[in-house]
Amino acid sequence: MSQFFAIHPETPQLRLVRQAVEILRAGGVVAYPTDSAYALGCRLGDKHALECIRRIRKLDDNHNFTLVCPDLSVLGTYAKVDNSAYRLIKNATPGPYTFILEATGEVPRRLLHPRRKTVGVRVPDNAITQALLAEFAEPIMSVTLQLPEDDYPLTDPYDIRATLEHDVELVIDGGYCGLEPTTVIDMTAGSYQVLREGLGDISRLALS
């Protein structure tokens, strides 16, 4: 049965954040709030946790996983990005945007799109997420917490616990964080393409 932490959405309790990070480091799957919708997250490269998330979401090998990062300082480690792409990403972060980029060799192959070798990257504007990332000191491998039979992501942490209490190690109650997922922008083909228009306002981005 999963643990359940109520973490303050503006001033996260460090004790609970550290406990959550220990669960991630031990290979656990965590349901946590972001600046768009709740997400499922685990440690980068943890095969068992990744398979658990694939099973919950019923994902195939073509799904682009997202590396949730504290800022852009780690971007070059995990993704190949030129100066123009970097400027666009910097202008939009932190915020509810996911950028699809060509991955570097630091990203485990099992996380990549099998043909395109791409990965999603995002920097959320959420105090709980940022506190987790600061303590974890590495990106969290994540997907939106939207079950295959649902039209929208799960948004009530009590519903999340009732639905996934035997599938995840921790549910973080960070309050309501919305139903709308991130805006997804593919930046791999020279000209940028909006793959999904979500919470992030594309009018603030100079897409070309």
Phi, psi and omega in degrees: 000139184286153170278163184221113180248127172267107183250133183296131186290342180249325179232078184301137179285121185300323180301315180288323177299315180296322177295319178297318180295323177297324177295318176299314182296332180277002178097014181278158173260132185238133170266123187217156182277151173231192178276000174241281180231173173293153182228160168258132183223155177205178180287138179301126176089359179279107187297315182297315180295320178299316179296325177296315179295318177302319181292317180298315183271350185055054183267145174263183185289348182274357183284134175275114173282160183242135172266114178272120189242154179287329180195191183270003182295335181260001187303312183295341178289324189248345184218150176267122186217132178271179187296319181293319177295320179299317180297319179296315180297317180299322180293335186257000184239148357286151181172176186276059179234141171242128182250125178270121185228159173291131185276153172270178179291352179284345180270124179305140184302327183293346179270346190271152167300128190297332181261320190267342180056049181246164177213150175272147178225137175207155179235102185282152174259076183213128187295321180293313178301315181295323177294319177299314182294322179296320180282325183286325177064029172198161180296155173257126177284124192220158168219155175298141181274074176237116182286152188299333182269358184257151177273341183225159176295154172290138185233344180262117183299332178288323174294321179299314179297316181297325184279322190242016187298340178257005184244336180238158181273338183208138168244125177261121175272104177246020182083183180288132178229018171099168181252345189269128179284180181288159166282132183250127183236121177275122184243026187261350189247021181087295173269139187273141184234130176280112180275330178210124177269113182238224186291326181293128182283114183285346181292340180275356181254137178270080181278137179211000000 
